Amino acid sequence: MLTAVSPVYETPPWGDAAQPAYYNQAVALALGPSWSPRQLLSALLAIESSLGRVRDPKRPFGPRTLDLDILLFGQLRLDEPDLVIPHPRLRQRAFVLVPLADIGALLPIPDGQGGSVAAALAEISSKEAGKIVRATE
């Protein structure tokens, strides 16, 4: 069940600049106790595929119709080859932290560094945060 939705933010593309702007948003889900991170990942990949996402291994940061990531899964820490929770670059990306802070600024990031989403956002350079524009709805 969807429990929170951030506004949508427009940002320059990350990684491969030769593509249109990105639109970023964070959502919170209340999943039943039977859901595992692996099940959620499978569901997200199925949604991406159903909406036309094709992964190009030659351009991993290239244009895409949709990119769904698991940022946090409660207080779980997981490090597998194809699934790392919390998201391994969460603290480096203002375009992720800004919408995430809208729905859970006080959420702790269980990555061993301590601190909350808001604290991680405060550490992002103002240059990076300045690239984010709240999209009109």
NORPE-V731136 format. One record per backbone hydrogen bond with DSSP energy under -0.5 kcal/mol. NH is the residue of the N-H (numbers start at 0). CO is the residue of the C=O. Records with the same first field share a line. If there is no record, write none. Layout:
NH->CO / CO
This chain:
2->27
3->27
5->25
8->23
9->132
10->21
15->13 / 60
16->14
18->16
21->10
23->8
27->3
29->0
30->28
34->31
39->35
40->36
41->37
42->38
43->39
44->40
45->41
46->42
47->43
48->44
49->45
50->46 / 47
51->48
52->47
55->53
56->54
58->55
61->58
68->66
70->68
75->72
77->84
79->82
82->79
84->77
85->70
86->70
89->86
91->88
92->88 / 89
93->91
95->92
96->92
97->93
99->95
100->96
101->97
102->98 / 99
103->99
104->100
106->103
108->114
109->107
110->108
113->108
116->106
117->104
119->115
120->116
121->117
122->118 / 119
123->119 / 120
128->124
129->125
130->127
131->128
132->9
134->7
